[in-house]
Amino acid sequence: MAEAIVKQLDNKGNVLMVEGIAGAPIVAQERTGADKAFKPSGVKILRSVNGNWTANVTKTVVLQALATTPQKIDAVWTTVQRVAGHRRGLRRGESGRSR
């Protein structure tokens, strides 16, 4: 997914990372893989949050990150499948951001 984001953003832009449970071995492995794609590119990881693999926590931390991150976020990297359902809510303006 990180390589696809880098390609889609044409090697520039800002990313919000939504990870699982902090300290979980799989989370560290997923982050290592994402870093391999992001670090050599011009894509910047603005912030990383933990959704704890639950829909409610993920939605809450993503909305908080959007509300408190002044920079434009061009993409969200995650391995959490439930985030896809929250994209609809974010498009409806739940984040309070214009974009």
C-alpha positions, 0 to 999 in steps of 0.5 A, a space after each residue: 500500500 505504501 508503494 501505491 501511495 508514493 506512486 499516486 502522490 508522484 513522490 510528494 505529499 503528506 501521509 497520516 499513518 494509522 497503525 494497530 496496537 502499539 508494540 505488537 510485532 506485526 505492527 512493527 513489521 508493517 511499519 518497517 515495510 511502509 518506511 521502506 517505501 516512504 523514506 526514499 521518496 518525497 512523501 512525508 509521514 506527518 503523523 502516526 496514530 494507533 487505531 488498536 484494530 477497532 473501528 471506534 478507536 480508529 475513527 476517533 484517532 483519525 478524526 483527532 489527527 485531522 482536527 489537530 494537524 494543520 498541514 494538508 493530508 494527501 493520503 492515509 496509510 493503514 493496514 486496518 480494513 475498517 478505515 475504508 468504512 470511515 472514509 465515507 464519514 470523513 467525506 461528509 465532513 465529520 472531521 471539520 476540515 474543508 479537505 
